[in-house]
């Protein structure tokens, strides 16, 4: 099997991720509910970090972990990151939205990848069940910090707290 690099990755059309040199296609989002939850989550986390001069919530930005591993989380909260073509340091928080048929990819492959690369919080949003599962990195392992649908939760970043209302993320109001 051929091993691809970041230089190959940036030449590809469409949406991809690269994990240990293997190309992983990102299927197009089909569901209106998926897009709505993603937008709601981005808005909620942008609002949550607005009082911190160092933090930023970004959607669908490349994180170059190494020359053969580049991922594109749905949402990343980055802190004190230089402005460039891709994220260079582990985001403090990553949100992924579960897609039917790709649960294993998010719950195992990305779970381990993010854990092993120092992402403090990993949140999986299931828009069909309107449930978020949040994990916090503690002693190099992810520990579940909660299951949320209507609840509020505060995520501790380096120099700030991000207060999130999960009911706003799962709201389908326009």
Beta strands, then each sheet from edge to edge (+ up, - down):
strand 1: 16-19
strand 2: 22-25
strand 3: 55-59
strand 4: 63-66
strand 5: 69-71
strand 6: 75-79
strand 7: 93-97
strand 8: 121-126
strand 9: 131-138
strand 10: 141-148
strand 11: 152-156
strand 12: 161-165
sheet 1: 1+ 2-
sheet 2: 3+ 6- 7+ 8+ 9- 10+
sheet 3: 4+ 5-
sheet 4: 11+ 12-
end
